[in-house]
Structure formats: structure tokens, C-alpha cells
């Protein structure tokens, strides 16, 4: 009995130590990546290549989801606002929910599953097939050559993708609200413009996406770099990337929202 | 992938992203409003500000001329102290009246400025002496019932 208790306490200790170690590795990894970013900027071509794979190829999913999220917001918002006779506030509802929350969060979740998992799998496989070791043998630093360009590409793409998501979503809300249902176009835009503040809403949304971009790319790259060099290891790392970065996005979002919109 | 095609796509991507941000700032947000630019500060003290909030608009004749910057409590005179930032291009006479008004029945509350006839103009940091408080619904109903009761007494 007592032995059992000792065993389970020991397991708790093991888990704690392991996770702190892992966190330490992750922090060392990101510090190394930032320190070796010089190459990414002196050879910006590397970043541009990754921008294509991470950013441009994520465009379709981001734009289509943005449009649909906006259209659904238009329908649901209209349905609820109608009961209070304030359909003209539809623009405000669509714009604020997209710019403050849905734009940054949903596009970060999509980004994690579309681009994050791909980055993890790519780097994990490079490690499994010993391409990273081969680079080291040739005195090419894999962090500077492989990891840092991907990090900067993800960091740059995320805010751009989220902005496009929000813009597309507002267009979707406009399509449903004004074109389909027939909310007055003038009040749709003018109420939106008077309620959305550039500093409080738009800039805060952009700050969120920058933080999400940092977190998701960091997690994806670290999981790939840290993956056990086997087929199972890579698949496990890919799964962990999506799960961990989704949780990180939601947790960070709660934290930032409570800091940003506390007083309003 | 050929280098020039790749460049083209990435360039398009970055431009579209920046474009989306600009749309959010100008078309969706109110960047073009009076929040930017030069402003001067006016202070008004109210008996009751109702539900007025910082960043609420300051309007004159229905046109937004500024925003409420800060609301605090003046514990010497037991009044609400409202600081407003008004765009410098709009000058108001010294005897301007400030009142807390509501747009529509359930709309947001704002500060309305009504110009007087004084020839001197308000400068940065000046206080408005004439103010009118927000209408508090409970008080209004109370007054209404009171006057109804008084009418009833007269009829007897």
C-alpha cells in the first residue's frame, strides 16, 4: 500500500521534472533560433521560400473559412439582433467579433493545423533521415539554415493571414447582412465605423496575432526538432504540435483578452 | 518552382495582407475620425453622468467634435469631473453648455455641447460652467408619479 503511494508520488515527480526539462529545452531552442537569425535576413531568399509554403499556400483555407465564419455571423447576429429591433447594429457585431476575437483565434488555429503540422513533419523527417546531421557535418548550422527562416516566415505570415481572415469575414457578413437579408447598407458601415476603434480593437487584434504567430511557430518547430527520429516519433510530434499550439492559442487569448479589455 | 513565380506569389501575399490591415484600419475602424490630430482639453462637472464612459463621443449639433478622455470624481464638490479632448479646429464660446445626452432610446451616451453667445473662446484646460446632467429614468418616473398624485389630490 505504502509502496504504491510512493510509486505514484514518484510518478508525479517524474512528470514535473520532465516537463520542466522540456520547457527548458524549448526556451533554449527559441533563444538559439533568435540568436541564429542573422542568416535569415542576410539571405532573405530563404525566408521568401518559406513564406510561400507557409503563407501563400495557407491562403485558400484562411480566405474560405473567413468568408464562411463571417456569413454565419451575419445570419446568427441578424437573428438575435432582430428580436431587439436593432438589426442595424449587425455591422458592429460582425466587425467587433472578427477583429477582436474570431479573426486572430480561428486563423491561428487554422494556421497551426495547416502550416504548423507541416513544419513539424518536415523538420521531424529531416531529422529522421539524418539530413540535419548531414548539414552539421558540412559545418552548416541547421538552426540557422532550416529553423530560423521557417520561424520568421511563420512570424510574418500569421498577422497577414489573420488580417485577411477578418477582412474576408466582414465581407461575408456584409454579403449575408446587406445583400441577402437587406439590412441598410449605410447603417451597417457607419455604425461599424463608429464602434470599432483603431487603437483599442484593430491594434489589439494585431498584437494578438503577432503573439499567436510566435507561439505556434515556436511550438511547431520545437516539436519537429525534438521529435524522436522514427516514423512514430514524427507522427506523434505532429499531433502534439496541433494539440499544444491550439491550447496555447486559446490560453494566450484568454490571458490577453483579460488584460486588454478589462476596463471596457 | 521558378524563382520569379515564387517572388510574385509571396509579393501578392504580403500586399494582400497589408491591404487587409489597411481595410480594417480605415474602412472598418474610425481612423479617419477626429481621434487623431490636434486636440485641446475641456473639463465639465456634472451632478450625474449616468452611463457615460471614457471614449464616448463629444458632439455639437450632432457632429462628433471630440471624445471623452477621462471621468473622475471631484471629492471637494461631490461632482463627476469629465475631461474631454476636442479637436483644435473647433472653437467654442466661453458660455457653452455641456449636457449628457443619449442617442436613441437605448443608444450610447454622449456629451452634447451647445454654443452660447460669448465672444471669448474656450482655451485648453478651461472648465465649462453650465452643465446639464444625464436624465435618470428612476427620477423621471418618480417625478411623474409625484405629479400624477398631486393632480389626483386637486381633483378631489
Interface residues (C-beta under 8 A of the other chain):
Chain A: X48 X49 X51 X52 X55 X56 X59 X86 X95 X99 X156 X157 X159 X160 X161 X163 X164 X166 X167 X168 X170 X189 X192 X193 X194 X196 X197 X198 X199 X200 X201 X202 X205 X206 X264
Chain B: X1 X6 X7 X9 X10 X12 X13 X14 X16 X17 X18 X19 X20 X21 X23 X24 X25 X27 X28 X29 X30 X31 X33 X35 X53 X55 X57 X106
